[in-house]
Amino acid sequence: MTNLENLDRSQLQGLYKQLLEYKNLSKKLWKRGRTQFQNTLLWKDTFVVEYHPSLEVWYVQEQAKNVFQKVFGKTPENSEISFQSSSKLLWGMKVYCNDFLVDMSFLKFYNQIKK
């Protein structure tokens, strides 16, 4: 535990910025914001892939790795990626890296056409 009296001005300003970021994330994203803040402090990335159950798992893994590499510039191992089957998607998949999303599902196009 750090005593605030022992910190200099720049350290206090850094701590203040972190507290503001925590407040904003938890206010906007609730519980997910708190975990997002903790991951940023630990420099940890979260990788999630949602895919339609009719797709083969090996195909989803291959495509997800390509998206992570080309879009996000990251190369996670399969053990670091959380693969989730979702029947809500009409077909395709959604790839999440931290709080960013690449939507490669037909649900996106369906909603755009429906409007």
MIDRENKE-5610 format. One line per field, with one value per residue: residue in three letters; y negated, x, z of N, C-alpha, C in turn. Coordinates in steps of 0.02 Angstrom, whole numbers, m for minus. Last residue first. Layout:
! MIDRENKE-5610
residu = c(ALA, ...)
n_py = c(Y, ...)
n_px = c(X, ...)
n_pz = c(Z, ...)
ca_py = c(Y, ...)
ca_px = c(X, ...)
ca_pz = c(Z, ...)
c_py = c(Y, ...)
c_px = c(X, ...)
c_pz = c(Z, ...)
END
This chain:
! MIDRENKE-5610
residu = c(LYS, LYS, ILE, GLN, ASN, TYR, PHE, LYS, LEU, PHE, SER, MET, ASP, VAL, LEU, PHE, ASP, ASN, CYS, TYR, VAL, LYS, MET, GLY, TRP, LEU, LEU, LYS, SER, SER, SER, GLN, PHE, SER, ILE, GLU, SER, ASN, GLU, PRO, THR, LYS, GLY, PHE, VAL, LYS, GLN, PHE, VAL, ASN, LYS, ALA, GLN, GLU, GLN, VAL, TYR, TRP, VAL, GLU, LEU, SER, PRO, HIS, TYR, GLU, VAL, VAL, PHE, THR, ASP, LYS, TRP, LEU, LEU, THR, ASN, GLN, PHE, GLN, THR, ARG, GLY, ARG, LYS, TRP, LEU, LYS, LYS, SER, LEU, ASN, LYS, TYR, GLU, LEU, LEU, GLN, LYS, TYR, LEU, GLY, GLN, LEU, GLN, SER, ARG, ASP, LEU, ASN, GLU, LEU, ASN, THR, MET)
n_py = c(96, 218, 199, 197, 324, 401, 364, 418, 552, 609, 553, 493, 359, 328, 218, 179, 198, 336, 387, 499, 544, 644, 735, 830, 807, 749, 767, 844, 951, 954, 1012, 937, 942, 840, 863, 924, 1041, 1001, 849, 694, 574, 415, 318, 302, 345, 455, 536, 555, 615, 736, 794, 813, 909, 1018, 1037, 1069, 1189, 1269, 1275, 1239, 1171, 1182, 1091, 938, 861, 746, 731, 625, 578, 451, 416, 328, 236, 212, 104, 161, 250, 160, 103, 215, 238, 120, 136, 242, 180, 30, m58, m189, m180, m117, m215, m326, m275, m242, m370, m430, m352, m386, m521, m509, m449, m554, m650, m585, m586, m724, m758, m610, m523, m518, m534, m414, m261, m109, 59)
n_px = c(m1695, m1655, m1524, m1462, m1490, m1419, m1288, m1275, m1298, m1194, m1035, m918, m863, m745, m725, m646, m603, m511, m574, m689, m778, m912, m966, m1092, m1267, m1349, m1325, m1381, m1306, m1139, m998, m848, m682, m561, m388, m279, m267, m224, m127, m130, m58, m111, m165, m299, m307, m219, m226, m363, m395, m323, m384, m512, m489, m448, m560, m657, m605, m613, m753, m870, m1033, m1152, m1154, m1066, m964, m861, m713, m604, m472, m395, m230, m151, m90, m144, m225, m314, m382, m449, m535, m613, m676, m752, m832, m912, m992, m1012, m984, m991, m936, m817, m753, m748, m672, m552, m513, m493, m387, m288, m272, m222, m99, m38, m34, 52, 168, 192, 214, 258, 209, 194, 62, 2, 83, 32, 42)
n_pz = c(m2107, m2157, m2196, m2071, m2021, m2116, m2091, m1961, m1983, m2046, m1980, m1941, m1858, m1744, m1607, m1450, m1323, m1351, m1495, m1568, m1706, m1757, m1905, m1994, m1976, m1880, m1706, m1609, m1576, m1547, m1462, m1431, m1380, m1324, m1339, m1288, m1358, m1483, m1462, m1555, m1624, m1687, m1770, m1797, m1934, m1955, m1836, m1815, m1939, m1932, m1820, m1874, m1973, m1890, m1808, m1904, m1952, m1839, m1819, m1948, m1920, m1855, m1747, m1777, m1649, m1570, m1487, m1397, m1299, m1210, m1150, m1021, m938, m816, m844, m934, m850, m768, m863, m894, m773, m772, m884, m847, m751, m836, m938, m885, m757, m777, m857, m769, m661, m726, m766, m641, m593, m686, m655, m523, m549, m617, m515, m425, m502, m509, m371, m273, m124, 12, 39, 9, 24, m44, 0)
ca_py = c(26, 215, 206, 139, 265, 410, 346, 347, 515, 586, 595, 528, 397, 337, 271, 167, 169, 288, 379, 445, 550, 579, 729, 792, 846, 785, 745, 780, 962, 913, 1028, 946, 957, 871, 840, 856, 1046, 1024, 922, 735, 645, 459, 324, 279, 287, 401, 514, 527, 550, 688, 776, 767, 843, 992, 1022, 1009, 1132, 1256, 1241, 1284, 1164, 1222, 1161, 977, 890, 776, 744, 663, 599, 502, 410, 392, 241, 271, 96, 109, 277, 205, 62, 183, 288, 134, 80, 251, 232, 66, 13, m174, m215, m83, m147, m330, m302, m190, m319, m456, m351, m317, m502, m543, m413, m490, m664, m599, m522, m687, m787, m677, m530, m504, m589, m469, m320, m168, 0)
ca_px = c(m1713, m1720, m1575, m1457, m1516, m1491, m1319, m1262, m1344, m1248, m1094, m919, m924, m751, m763, m657, m670, m525, m509, m677, m712, m892, m937, m1030, m1211, m1379, m1297, m1413, m1357, m1198, m1048, m916, m728, m623, m450, m294, m284, m293, m133, m142, m59, m95, m93, m276, m345, m226, m163, m322, m424, m310, m313, m503, m512, m405, m495, m666, m614, m547, m710, m820, m964, m1144, m1139, m1127, m975, m928, m741, m667, m490, m447, m281, m178, m69, m100, m172, m268, m341, m399, m486, m574, m629, m705, m785, m864, m944, m1026, m987, m1017, m1000, m867, m766, m783, m739, m591, m526, m544, m451, m311, m295, m286, m149, m49, m73, m17, 139, 179, 158, 269, 209, 261, 106, m5, 60, 72, 0)
ca_pz = c(m2093, m2125, m2248, m2115, m1986, m2108, m2155, m1973, m1941, m2088, m1979, m2005, m1867, m1816, m1638, m1521, m1330, m1298, m1464, m1520, m1676, m1731, m1839, m1990, m2001, m1936, m1770, m1624, m1627, m1536, m1513, m1406, m1435, m1300, m1371, m1263, m1287, m1476, m1468, m1495, m1642, m1631, m1765, m1732, m1909, m2005, m1864, m1761, m1920, m1986, m1817, m1817, m1992, m1944, m1779, m1862, m1997, m1868, m1770, m1920, m1944, m1915, m1734, m1786, m1716, m1572, m1553, m1397, m1366, m1210, m1202, m1043, m1009, m821, m795, m958, m904, m738, m829, m947, m797, m718, m880, m902, m731, m775, m954, m952, m766, m736, m883, m833, m650, m692, m816, m687, m557, m682, m722, m535, m509, m650, m575, m405, m483, m571, m409, m300, m197, m14, 57, m39, 61, m50, 0)
c_py = c(m8, 143, 196, 140, 203, 349, 352, 325, 440, 548, 567, 575, 427, 384, 269, 229, 152, 261, 321, 446, 488, 589, 656, 789, 802, 830, 784, 750, 898, 924, 989, 957, 973, 880, 878, 830, 978, 1029, 941, 809, 688, 531, 367, 283, 259, 338, 453, 500, 517, 618, 727, 747, 792, 921, 991, 989, 1067, 1196, 1224, 1245, 1215, 1219, 1204, 1051, 930, 801, 777, 671, 644, 515, 466, 380, 308, 280, 152, 97, 224, 233, 105, 139, 259, 185, 90, 196, 244, 117, 57, m100, m195, m116, m112, m261, m303, m213, m263, m405, m378, m312, m431, m525, m443, m449, m599, m614, m531, m618, m745, m698, m602, m512, m580, m527, m379, m226, m62)
c_px = c(m1747, m1743, m1644, m1511, m1513, m1522, m1395, m1296, m1336, m1300, m1147, m979, m924, m809, m754, m686, m686, m595, m517, m605, m701, m826, m922, m1004, m1149, m1327, m1330, m1387, m1394, m1248, m1111, m963, m796, m671, m509, m360, m302, m314, m206, m142, m68, m99, m70, m200, m314, m258, m171, m256, m382, m336, m294, m430, m501, m424, m448, m598, m619, m550, m642, m772, m918, m1072, m1128, m1110, m1040, m939, m809, m690, m551, m469, m332, m233, m91, m71, m120, m212, m293, m353, m430, m519, m585, m653, m732, m812, m892, m972, m1002, m1029, m1032, m935, m820, m800, m779, m664, m568, m562, m508, m379, m322, m314, m219, m101, m87, m61, 66, 147, 141, 211, 223, 265, 176, 41, 59, 41, 44)
c_pz = c(m2149, m2114, m2219, m2169, m2029, m2074, m2152, m2038, m1951, m2048, m2026, m2008, m1937, m1827, m1714, m1554, m1403, m1307, m1415, m1497, m1633, m1694, m1822, m1919, m1995, m1969, m1826, m1689, m1644, m1593, m1497, m1464, m1407, m1359, m1341, m1288, m1257, m1403, m1460, m1512, m1579, m1654, m1707, m1724, m1845, m1977, m1908, m1788, m1865, m1969, m1872, m1812, m1936, m1963, m1830, m1832, m1958, m1915, m1799, m1875, m1911, m1943, m1797, m1779, m1717, m1643, m1544, m1470, m1362, m1281, m1194, m1095, m1038, m892, m800, m908, m932, m792, m799, m916, m852, m739, m827, m903, m785, m760, m894, m963, m833, m743, m843, m861, m715, m683, m787, m740, m601, m646, m722, m603, m520, m615, m614, m466, m461, m556, m471, m344, m218, m90, 29, m23, 12, m11, 0)
END
